[in-house]
Amino acid sequence: MVAMIDEGEVLCLSLTDSLRDALASTDRASLHGVARDWAASDVFDTPPDPDDIVGFLNQAADLADGAIEWGYRLYCWVCV
């Protein structure tokens, strides 16, 4: 964790370099299956649209590609 506000209502997390590298190297075609399985899991109160998850994963993979190219890390801003 990089930063926390209001007892954890807002967090900034540093993602591991191995997660960054895995996102960057993933076969983009496989993300549809990952998204379908993730949407069907019990982690969501209401199952999301797998297409939305695919979009998110593709954007995350694009960010990971850029981070590796420039020698950067990835961070995640979470608001609950």
Rosetta blueprint (number, residue, H / E / L):
1 M L
2 V L
3 A E
4 M E
5 I E
6 D H
7 E H
8 G H
9 E L
10 V E
11 L E
12 C E
13 L E
14 S E
15 L L
16 T L
17 D H
18 S H
19 L H
20 R H
21 D H
22 A H
23 L H
24 A H
25 S H
26 T L
27 D L
28 R H
29 A H
30 S H
31 L H
32 H H
33 G H
34 V H
35 A H
36 R H
37 D H
38 W H
39 A H
40 A H
41 S L
42 D L
43 V L
44 F L
45 D L
46 T L
47 P L
48 P L
49 D L
50 P H
51 D H
52 D H
53 I H
54 V H
55 G H
56 F H
57 L H
58 N H
59 Q H
60 A H
61 A H
62 D H
63 L H
64 A H
65 D H
66 G H
67 A H
68 I H
69 E H
70 W H
71 G L
72 Y L
73 R L
74 L L
75 Y E
76 C E
77 W E
78 V E
79 C E
80 V L
